[in-house]
Amino acid sequence: YWLLKYRQYLHSLIHITSRDYNEAVSDLAEYRQEEDYHILKDSIIIAMTTTCAAKYHKVLEKLQSKIVIVEEAAAIFEAHIITALSTKCEHLILIGDHVQLRPNPSVYNLGIKYNIDVSLFERLIKNNFPNVRLNIQHRMRPEIARLMKYFYDDLDDHISVKTDRASVRGIDNNLFFINHNNNETDVDDGRSKRNEYEAKYVIELAQYLIKQGYSPKQITILVMYLGQKQFIAKQTRQINLLRGVRIMVTDNYQGEENDIIILSLVRSNPEKKIGFLGIHNRICVALSRARCGLFVIGNMNLLAEVDDMWKNIFTSLLETKEIGTGLLLSCHQHPEPKFIADKPESFAQRPEGGCQKRCDARLKCGHQCQLKCHNNDFEHDEIVCHKRCSEKLSCGHPCTKRCHFETPNQHDSCHVLVEKTISECGHQIRIECCKTPTSNDCKQSSLIKLHCNHVVLVPCRILSLPSEYKVFPCPEPCGTILACQHKCVGTCGDCRTGKLHVPCGEKCERELICSHVCKVSCATNCPPCSRECQTRCTHSKCRNRCGDLCEPCRELCAYKCKHLRCTRLCYEPCNRGPCNEPCNKKLKCGHTCIGLCGEPCPSQCRICHKDVVQEIFFGSEDEPDARFVFLPDCKHIIEVTELDKFVKRFDNNSNDKTVIRFPECPRCRQKIHYCTRYMSIINKAHNLISQVKKKILGNSTKEQINNRRTDLIKEYEELQKNLIEINFDKSMQDFILLYKRKR
């Protein structure tokens, strides 16, 4: 119930907060519009896009502008222009070109069905609304402007396009149509097109033009389809020479221009479909972007057959000989012979942009230019001579530097290896000719006797150092047998001639009290054993680490037989001796057990496993009444009489109080951690080990407590010395007074 109430409260809070937020946003928008109005009201001219005009419609209404000028009006939707007008508008000036691109609606069908792509500008022109047309063009060379007569009537050229537009270098024509019949391919499931032949040709042509000395920014590759643009962009991505050349779709290039335009028309197919190339607005834009040079590549035979305007352009180009299968390339230095680049591979025969002849110019260094004839950098200011310098240095050796060093006579240092004598020590050394050898460069060594009486080789460069820097640690191996019985691995210098040895790096290998071997470094104290504890009995097994205290088993001892029985707890030494009566149990083979009463039966039989059982070790194994004990740790069976004698040596009741020992198997020397016959001896060892663990762990904890207690007492005494009587009431009053002052 309360959770439901809390949710309802949160929902109402969100609703109220959201309403307040929306009101605040609305107020803020009004304040900002008011701010914009006060900024703009004193301006003489206000420029903005149609999108911005729609956004600030309320501000424009308040400004009440009487004159509105719309640039590129033929490419703007009629509705966008209407939104930019206020009720006080008295004069609307539309500037545009309805022959070029129309507005581009996002939904294609809106333009087809409802003529939404017809601008207000075009509608007024077609309805004979009074208008004025500009008939002087300031962009194109006259030969390029001739193509515009099929789109505009009475278009004249300004004087500047006749005098200020230079001819394109390296090509005989400033306007040329490369005609071919290589077919297009579909892109994006037929939604776009590309023509790989045209793409390769325009890429090679763009590189050729840059080799004529044109900047990449002076060249634009114009295409009619997005698929062609993407393909050309991918092919030119790794060509550094074309970095900076713009690749544009015609629809996005209206209102822009460049010195050289390379136009790819793309369409070429047996179905005689020309797509966008039949829309005259797009063709007008594509053919009117160039200032100095226009080079078009496409299938003119197809275009002229399908469209009358293209047919007229074809006829005009034939008359002026500006159409063919390839461009006519020319060399500035050697005008003859001419060369026709009728396929993309043809440009490879003009590797430097000139002709096939070698450039005969003499460089500033005196060598001949090694490049093929080139149409740029005629002064050879940027040409790099890769020949080797022919002059000799002051030492008589030839200069090894390349010829293109920046400053004349700025030769490189001599790097020829020569024999030189070091003045300080008299040794010979091979060194670069430009360098003067010092004792630091000496690679030879000298024998000296150290204070430890060892004779060692010392580098000559060290002998030349001042005495305070002459430190010669003796490199001879120390080899001293350390207290741990390992050989010292340090050097004579490291061990201070035997006074202070380096730490032993061998493994410890000492046997811990638990009978495991220590594996840490010999130089450190043996830590508590971290292996699995081996303490176990018939009831359970210890789960602690071997170095931790074991919880003793407090079950009744299970060591019993029909003759004897232990009445103590499992972890205590047994109060009964081992039973020496023979075991009468039958083995799986049917023969009598060779073990003893109350002990685990050996799996071997005196008859079935005669070779194993009677193998002589102590000497009594082949006696007919011999009895054997099975050791679970190593799986061996040992004759009981001799084993009892052997195990008795490990009884910890002996006078040796420095060693705690577990009994061992006489055959393999493995420690015996569990055997009912000798459990009393094993338990004694475990109990002694537990006492040692308690002493180690207990002393450590006790020592820590004592140290901490001592530290606390010292801290308390220091505080007592520095104790100052504090008047709390007065301090509080001072604090309140200080707080009020700060406020």
Summary of the structure (lengths in Angstrom):
residues: 743
radius of gyration: 52.9
end to end distance: 47.1
largest distance: 141.2
contacts: 1986
relative contact order: 0.04
helix: 33%
strand: 16%
